[in-house]
Amino acid sequence: MRTALWRDPILLGMIGIVLLATAGFYLCAGTPDWQVQIFWVAQVPMDAALAYHAYRMFQATSAPRRRFWAVVATAGVLFTIADTIQTTVSQLEPDSHTLDGGPIQSALFAIGLGSVVVAMILQPQNTRTHRERLALWLDSTTVLVAGAVLTWCFVIDLDAPVDAAMITVIVAASVVMVSAFAAVKLILSGGRPMSKLAAWPMAFAGVSQGVGILIRPDTLTPDSNPAYLVLALLPSLLIAAGPRIQVVQTRLNPEVNTPRRRKPYSLLPYGMVVLTFGVLIAVLPRGTSHQLWGAVAGVAMITVLVAARQLAALYDNGMLIERLDTTLDELRSHESRLREAASVDGLTLLSNRTHFGEQVVATLRGTTDPGTVALLLIDLDDFKTINDTLGHPAGDALLVSVAERLQQAVREQDLVARLGGDEFAVLLRDADTDTASQTAQRILTLLGRPVRVHDNDLIVRASIGLATADCQDDLDSLLRDADIAMYAAKDRGKSNWVAYTREMGVRIRDGAELASQLRTAIDEDQLYLVYQPVIRLGTGEISGCEALVRWRHPVRGQVQPSDFIPVAESSGLIVPLGRWVLRESVRQAARWREQGIRMNVNVAGRQLREPGFVDEVAAVLSTSGYPPELLTVEVTETAVLSDDEAIAALHALRAIGVKLALDDFGTAASSLGLLLTCPMTTLKLDRSFVEGITTVTRQAAVATAVAQMANALDLNAVAEGIETPDQARLLSGLGYEFGQGFLFSRPLSPADFEKLLLTGVPGELIFS
């Protein structure tokens, strides 16, 4: 950077002007009027450079530094006007051989210089503690005191008459001292609008101005040394150089003015001590005794030694502080990395659940209209299948691609997060209903495009729940509403989005309340079983029955299975409920063992996946003494579809002798495939194919195909939902050996079922 400054054409140009003026001073030696004219002409470009470059810095910086540079630029303009006026005067009055300006020039110069000095003094300090502020002012004041000592000893002559010339010199010296004090304070403060390299020339300008006041003559004569003129011109060059240096430094390094911590010590006060001792020695009168010289020398020597000792200690302390600062910086950096790691998902680099929650809370607190805050909850459909088939690395790569597309789909002010697994969320700020809906649809569209993962083109589908905040919402309620909407989207089909409505919340709350009451019902014996007979169509013989659970609520009365079974499945209560049904139905079947009654028990997929389920069935059979070959476990096609754990449980059940029935056969997409993977013994034709079998050709064709398939695979065929004699007669003719439905009997209590066993099925319901 220093090399760039030495090569700067403008700085070189200003130095060139001073050198040309210096040459003119010496060439015109003995001609004071020409020397004065050259002096004032050379001042004007320096002033103009000061104004221009201060204005450049005013444009390039921000408050509060702009105010400082505005003051300096204004002062530069005042200096330019003042020196232009004085240049004109020197041309019109060549006999005036003074370097002091006229009244107008002096007034403008005083206003400009005073404003700059005030701006320097009032510039904010980069100090953190009272100790640092005290040290800054003490260091700066040493310059002021040293300047006062110089003025008192070399400028003020108490024996001379107090005239206008004396007052002018004292005032000028005072202005120089204050200017130097302000410049030094600006340099030492650290949080400055100027770098040290740019500010020091302005401080030296005050020093050179003070020296010039001390040695230059009041009026130039033909015998005056031209060096006086050079020394008088030098402050203008130094003042103008400061802003130009700042412009160059800012262009090369915009961070040059970043506040830096002050050193724990400064060499400046020690320099002022040396200067003051020099003044003391200089003013000692001639003929001073050797004792006084020895005392002065001793004081100076002791002071230097103590200062050196103190500097050494301060240097050690400074090194220790620098090491501590380095350690603290490393700790802060480490803390920053930890904070970032704590708020960012490591795989996708999105916000994680914790940071997302904090941002939602902050957004809700900071908005006056909660209706402009929306949340999207996104769950990828069938992501587990990708992990299982292609491996977790492929799954991770897919999640990263999904994260990128989510960020493409949202606006700059929105926040995307990965909550965990394959679940993502988006916080929409300042979004109305239409914006939120369009964002959800845009996400589905972007996710629907093929993703290339490990040489595989994958189609990503997602279910999205949209929830808009209201005045009562907090983080938990907003996430809950979005979650409810997301599962509603899954229920409507994959690759869909649904906006939350209050009706959804009511249904969920009702379901939660019903689940709580169902848990109580299981514990307090509010449940009971009824049994629907399974009839051999050709003989009317009751071959078995299907156990069906019922709930008699103490307040609601009879609760329909269609109301509480889905709640049991979604809440996980299907496991204890199924356990109770299994135990009670087998216990009851053991009482009918002599009649050879087969017991059919419905089992959910969740039960099949429960660890120890097969052992539980075996234990119930062993305790009751009921033969396993008389127990038939009924499962739906959807319960075991693509579920290895469930299929393994079915094989284990079959291994202990339990029969297996595929219930609601024909309603799922992979029914035929299940016949190859599941060890079934019975197919139960779904009632949807029975109800129109006598009138709808397609239903009759399906029923025929199922019967023929069961016969070919050596499986029992059972038709459900028989309600008319015509249906029973046709099904019997198609090859269905067994049937059940309201035609034969509604579900019965144990007592009524035993009566039916005694009376049998009426003869008109036998279809041979």
N, C-alpha and C positions, 0 to 999 in steps of 0.2 A: 504493500500500500504506500509506504514511504517513497518507493521508486516512482510510483505513479504520480505522486505529488511533485517530485522534482521535475518530472517531465510534463506537468500540466501547462498548457500554453498560456492560460490566463494568468496563473501565478508568475510564470516567466515573463509575461508581458508587463505585469505590475512592477516586478523587480527591474525590468528593462527601463521603465519610465523613471524609476528612482536613480538608476545608473546614469541615464541621459541627463537628468536634472543635476546629478552630482558633477558630471562633466561640465555642464553649463556653469555651475557655481565656480568651478576652478578656472574655466576659460574666461569668465567675466570677473575674475578677481580684480578689485580696485574699482568696480562699477556697481555700487550697491543697488541702484535703481533697477538695473537688468537682473541682478540676482533675486531681488524681491519679486519681480514679475515672473521669473522662472519658478520660484517657490510656490506662488499661488496658482499658477497654471498647472503645476504637477499635482496639486492637491485635488483638483476636480475629478480626474478619472479614478482616483482612489476612493473618493466619496461615492461616485456613481457605482463602482464595483461593489462597495459595501451595501448599498441600497438594493442592487439587482440580486446579489446572491442571498441576501437575507430574505428577499421576496421569494426566491426559489425554494428556500427552506420552509417558508410559510406555507407554500403550496404542497410541499412533500410531507409535512408532519401533521399531527393531530393535537387537539387540546390536551393539556395546557401548554404544550410547547409552541403551538401556533401563536399564542398571545405574546410570548417572548420574541419570536421572530418578527411579528407584526411591529413591535416596538422598535426593534433594531432596524427594520426596513424603513420605518418612518424617520428614525434618527438619521439614517443614511441620506434620505431625501432632504432633510433639513440641512445636513452638512453640505450636500451638493449645492443647494440654493445659496447657503451662506458663503461658501468659498467661491462660487461663481460671481456673486456680488463683489466679494473682496478682490477677485481677479480683475474685474472691470475697474474697480477703484484704483488698483495698482497701475493700470494702464493709463487712467485719466490723471492720476497724481503721482507721476514717477519720482518726484522728489521725496516722497514719504518712504523712508528706509526702515520701517518697523515691520517686524514679523507678527505683531499683534493685530487682530482684526479690528474693524471699526465697530460702532455700536450695533448695527444690524447683524453683522456676522457674529459678534460675540453673543448676542441674545439668542440667535438661532442655534448656535453651537452649544450654549448652556442648556437650552431646552432639550435638545437631542441627547446630549451626554447625560443630563440628569435623568431623563426617562429610561435610558439604558441601564444606568446604575441602579435605579429603583427596581427595574425588572430583574436584574441579577440578584439583588438582595431578597426580593420576594419570591424568587423561583423556589418551588417545593423542594424540600431536602429529602434525600434518600437515607433517612435515619430511622432506626427501629426503636431505639430506647432513649431515655433522657440522658444517659451517659454519652451516647453517640452524638446527640445534639449539642451537649455541652462541649465535647471535644472539638466538634466542627467550629463552633463559635470561638473557642479559645484559640485554635490554630489560625483562624482568619484574623482575629483581633491582634495577634502578634505582628502581622504585616502592618496593620493600622498604627500600632504603637511604635514600631520601628520607623515607619515613615514620619511620625510625629517627632521622634528624636532627631532624625535627619533635618527636618524642617526647623526645629528649634535651634539646632546647633549651627546650621549652615545658611539658613535663609533669613531668620529673624535676627535683626541687629537692634538690641534694646538701646544702644547708644545713639542710633541714627534717628532723625526726626520721622514721625509717623506721617507720611504723606500718601498721596494717591498711588504712587508707584509701589510703596511698601505694602499697602493694603491689597493691591492687585496681585503682587507676588504671593502674599500669604493666602489669599483666596484661591489662586491657581494651585498652589502647593496642596491646600486642603482638598481641592477637587481631585487632584491626582491621587492623593492618599486614599480617599474614599473609593475612587474608581478601582485602584489596585486591590483594595480590601474586597470589593464586590466581585471582582474577577476571580480572586483566589477562593472566595467562598463558593463561587459557581464551580470551580475546578474540583474542590474538595468534596462537594456535596454528593457526587456519585450519580444521583438521579437528575441529570442535567440535560438541557437541550443541546449542549455542545460536548463533543469529545474533548479529552484532555489536550490532544494534539491541536485542536482548533481553538481551544480557550486560552492556552498559554500565550500565544502571540498577543492577545488582547491584554493579558496581565503585564507582559513585557512592554507593551505600548505605554502603560501607565508609568512604569519605571523609567523608560527612556524619556518620557515627557517630563518627569520630575528632574532628571539629570539635566535636561535641556533648560529648564527654568533656572536651575542653580548656576549654570555656567555661561549661558548665552547673554550677549549684551542687549541693552534695551533698544539701541538704534545701531543699525549697520553703518560702518564707515569704510572707506577704501582700505583700511588696514585690517578689517575684521577677517578672522580665519573662516574660510568656506566650510570647515568642518561643523561650525555652529549650524549652518543651513541644513547640512545632511542630517544632523542629529534632530533638528526640528521637524524634518520631513519624515523621519523613520516611524514615528507613532502612527501616521496615516497609513503607511504601508502595512504595519502589523495589524491594525484594526481591520483593514479591508481584507487581509489574508485569512482571518479567522473564519468568516462565513464561507469563503471559497474552499478552504480546506474541508469544512463540514459538508459542502455539496459533493465534493469528490469522494469523501469517505462514505457518505450515505449511498452514493451510486454504486460503489464497489462492495459495500457491506451494509445492508439495511439495518442490521442489528447492532451497529456501532454504538448507538445511544442507549442500548438496554442497560437499565440501572444495575450496577454491580456493587457488591458490598464493600464499604470502605475498609482500608487496612487498619489494623488496631493501633498503628502509630503513623506519624507523619514526620518527615525530615525538615519541613518548613520552619517550625519553631526553633529548631537548633540552628538553622541558617540565620534566623533573625537574631539569635543570641550572638553568633559570630559577628554579624553586622554591627550590633550595638557595641560590642567590645572594640570593634574597629573604630567606631565613632569616638568611644571613650579615649582610646589611645591617640586619635587624631587631634582631640581638643585639649590634651594635656599641655599645659603651658611650657614654654622653654625654660630651662633651668630647674625643672622638677627634680627633687632630690631622688637619690638612688633608692631610698627607702620606699618612696611612693611608687617608683617604677617597679620595685620588687613586689610590693603588695598587689599592684594592678596585674603584673605578670602572674603572680601566684594565684590570684582570684581567677584569672583567665584560664590558667593551667588546670586548676581544680575543677572549674566548671566544665572544661573540655573533657577531662577524665570521667567526671560523674556522668556527663551526657553520653560519653562512649559506653560506659558501663550500663547505663539505662537503655541505650540503643541495643546493646547485645542481648539484654534481658527481653526487651520488646521484640527483638527478632526471633528469639526462641519461642516466646509466647505466640508470635505471629505464625511461626511454622506449626506450632501445636494447633492453633486455631484453624489453619489451612487444612491440616490433616483431619481435624474434627469436621470441618465443613465438607471435605471430600467424603468422609464416612457418612455424614448426614445426607449428602446428595445421593450416595449409593443406597442408603436406607430408604430415602424418598422414592428413588427410582424403583427399588424393589417393592415398596409399598404400592406404587402406581401399577406395577406389573401384576401384583397380587390382586389389587382392586379390579383391574381389567379382567384377569382370569376369573375372578369371582362373579363378573357380570356378563361374561361372553361364553357362549357354547363352544367348546373346544373343537368340535367337528366342523360345524357350518360357519363359525365366527359370527353368528347372529347373537342377539341378546338371549340370555338364558332366562329361566323362570323367575329367579330372584329379581334381576334387573327389570324384567318386563313388569312384574308386579309393582315395583317401586315407581316406574314410569306411569303406569295406569293410575296409581294413587295420586301422584303429583299432578297428572292431567285433570283428574276429577276435582281436585282441590283448587286448581288454578283456573277453572272455567266458570263463567257465569251462566252458561247455557249447557247443562249436561247433555241435552239432546243432540249436541254436535259431536259427542264422543261415542264411538262404536267399537265393537270388538268382534273379530272373526276368529273362530276356533276351527282349525283345519286338521282332519285326521285322514291319513292316506289309507285307501281301501286295498286290502289284500297285500299289504307290505310284508306280512309274515311269510307269505308264499315265496316272495322274491328272496328273502333271507334264507329260507329253507332249500330253495332250488339252486340259486346262484351263489349263495354264501354271503357272509356278513360283509366282506370287502365290497361286494357289488351293492349291497344294501346301503353301506355308508356313502358310496359314490352317488347313488341315487338321491340320498338325502341332501348331499351338497348341491346337486343339480336342482332339486326342488327349492332349496333355499335361494339360489340365484334367481330362479323364475319368480319366486314370491317377491323378491326385492324389485324385479322389473315391473311387477304388476301394481305396485303401490306408489304413492306420491312421496316427495322428499320429506314431508313432515310426519309421515306415518312410520311406525316402528314394527319390524318383523322379529319374531322370536321363535326359538325352538324350545318347547316346554319339556321335551323328553321323548325318547323313542321316535315314533313317526307322527307326533303331534306338534303342530305349529300354531302360532297365534299372530294376529296383526292388530295393532292399536291404530285406529283411524282418528286423527285429530281434525277438528273443524270440518266434519263430514256430515252432510244431511243424509236422509234416507236413500235418495237416488244415488249419491256418491258411494255409499256403503254397498248398495245392491250391485252397482256397476263394477266395483272393485271385486266383489265375490265372484261375479260372472267372468271377469277378466282373468282371475286366478284359475278358474276351472278351464278356461280356454287355453291359457299358457301351459298348464299342467297336462292338458290333453294331447299336446304335441309329443311325438316319440322322443325318448331320451336314449342316447347311445351310452350304454354302460357295459364295459368289458366285452365288446363286440356283440352286444345284444341290443336290439331296439325295443325299449320298454315303453308301454303306455301307462302313465300314472293317472289314477283316478282318486278323487278325494271327496269327502263329505265335509261340508262347511256349515257351521252354525253362526248366525249373525245375531248379535244382541246390541241394542242401543240403550245408553244409560239414561236414567231419569234421576230426579232429585234424591230419591231414597237409595240409590245404588252405591255400593262400594265394590272393592275388588272382588270379594268372594261372590257377591250376588251377580255381578256382571259375568264372571266366569261360569257360574252355575247356569245362568240363562243361556249363554252361548253353548254350553255343553248339552243342555236340553234340546236346543235347536239342532245341534249337530247330530244327535241320535235320531231326531225326527227326520233329518235328511237321509240318514242311513236306512231308515224304515221305508222311505219313499223310493229307494233305489240308489245305486252307487253313482258317483260323479254328479252330485246335486248339492244345492244350498237351500237353506231354509232360515227365514227370519223368525226370531222368537216372538211369541204372542203370549198374552196373559193366560189364555185358555190352556196353553201348553203347561204353564206353571201350575195351574189349578189341577190339571190331570196328574202331573208329577207329584204334587203335594198329596192329592187324594191317594195315589198309588203308594206313597211312602207311609201314609197313615194306615192304609189297608195292610201293608206289609208288617207294620208294627202290631196290628191287631191279629194278623195271621200267626205271628210268632207266639202271641199269647194263646191263640186257639190251639196250637200244637201242644203247648205246655199244659193247658187246662182242659183237655179232652172235649173241646167244642166240635171236633171233627168226628165224622162217622162214615162207614162204608155201606154202599149198596151194591148189589150184584145183578148184572144183566146176563141171562142165560144164553149159552151158545148151543144151538139146536142142530142135530143131524137131520138134514132136510128130507132124506129118504125115509126115515123111520119116526121122526118126531122125538127122538131120544134126547134128553138133556145131557150133553157130553161134558159140559163145563160152564164156566161163567167168567165174566170180566169184572174185576173189582173197580169201582168208581168212587172217588172220595166226594163227600159233601160237607158243607159247613153251615152249622146252625148258630148264627151270631146272636148273642144275648140281647143286643139292641137292634141291629139291622134286620134280624130274622134270617131267612134263608139267603145265603150268598151264592150266586151262580158260579159254577166252575170256570166259565168263560171270563169271569171277573177276577178271580183270585189266582188261577193257575198261571196266567202271564206275569202277574206280580211276583209269584213265588219263583218263577224262572229268572226274572230280571234281578231280583234281590238276593238270589242264592238260597232262598228258603226251600227251594225244590228239593234240596238234599235232605234236610231233616223231615220234610213232609213226605218225601218218597220212602224214607226209612220207616216212618210210622205206618204208611200204607202197606209196605212189604210185610212188616211184622204182624199187623192186624189181619191182613188177608190170608197169610199162610196159617196163622193160628186158627182162623175160622175154617179154612180148607181142611185142616187136620180133623176137624169134627165131622166133615162129610167124606172122610177118606173111604169109608166102607161103601159108599155109593159110587166110588171111582170118579168123583168130580175133579176135573182139571181146573186149576185156578190161573187165570190170565191177569198179570199185573203190569201196568204201564210204568216204564222207566224212562226218565229224561236223559239226554246226552250228558248233562252236567253230572248226573249220578254215575254214569259209566266211567267218566274221567276221574271220579273221586278215588283216591288211593284206598285200597282195602275193600272196595265195594263187593268184589266177588267173594272174599272171605266173609263178609257180612251176610251175604245170601246163604252161603254154606252153613254159617252158624245158626241162622234162623231156621233152616230146614232141619238141622240136627236137633235143635232144641224142641221143635214142634213134632218131630218124627214124621214129617210129611215127605213123601218120596220126591226126589228132584225131577223125575220124569213126568210128574203130574203138574209141575209148575212151568208156566209159559211166560217168559218175559217179552212184553210187547215194546218195540221201539219204532219211532218214526224214521222215515228215510232221511230227513234233514238232521236228525240227532246224530247219525253216524256217517253222514256224507263227508268224505275227505278228512276223517278224524281217526288217525292211527290208534290213539289211546282207546277210543270207544270200540273200535273193531277188535283190538286185542282183548278187551274185557269180554266181548261177546264170545270169542273163541274160548276164553277161560270158563265162562258160564256153560258153554256147550260141553266142555271137558268134564264137568262135574255132573252132567246128565240133564241140565235144565234145557227145556225147549225154547226156541226163539221164533217170534212172529214179527214180520215186517208190516207194521201198521200203516194205514192210509196209503197203500201201495198205488203207484201210478201218478202221484202228485208232484214228485221231485224230478229234477232233470236227469239224474244218473241212476234211476231205479235199476236198470238192467245190470249196470256195473256192480251194484251192491250184491247182486245174487252170486257174483263170482268171488267177492271178498268176504262176505259175511256168511257164517254157517247156519242159515235160516232153516227152519222146519215147517214154517207156515207163512202163507201170503194172505193178507187181509185186504180185499178189494175196497178202496175208499168209497164212502157213501155217495160221493159226487157222481160216480159212474153207475150207481144203482138207481138213483131217483128217477132217471128218465130212460131206463133201459128198455122199457116196453114201447116207447114212442120214438126214441132217437136212435137212429141206425148206428151212428158213430159210437155211442156209449155201449151199445150191445156188442159192437165189434171189439172194443177195448176189453170188455168183460170176457168175451170169448177167448181173446188172445191170452189174457192173464190165466184163465182156467187151463188152457192148453199148455202154457208155460209151466204152471205148477205141476201138472200131470207129468210133463216131460222131465222135470227136475225131481220128481218124487217128493213133492211138497204138498202139504194140506192147503186147500183153498177155502177161505172163509169170506163170505160176503157180508158187509156191514150195512146197516141202515135200511133193512127190508121192512116195508110198511104195508105192502099189499100182497094178496095171494098171487096175483099175476106176476109180480116181481119174483116171488119165491119159486113159483112153478118154472119160470123161464131160467132162472139161475140154476135150479136143480137140473134142468135139461142141458145146460151148458157144461155141467160137470162139477159144480160147486157142491161139495159134500156137507159143508157146514154154513150156517147163517145165523145172524142175530139182528134184532131190530124190534120196533114197537109192535109189529105184527104178532110176534110171539109173546113178548112181555117187556114191560118197562123195567128199569132197574128196581130191584126188590130188596127189602130189609132181610136179614138172615132168617127171621121167622117166616116171612112170606115166601122166601125162596125154598125153605124146607117144605112148606105146604105144596108148592108147585112140584117139588120132587115126588110128593105122595100122589098128587092127582094126575101129573103128566100133562103133556100138550094135547089140546083137543084134536080129535081125529081129523077134522076138516083142515087142519094145518099141517097135515102130513102130505108131502109131495114126493111120491115115488116115481 
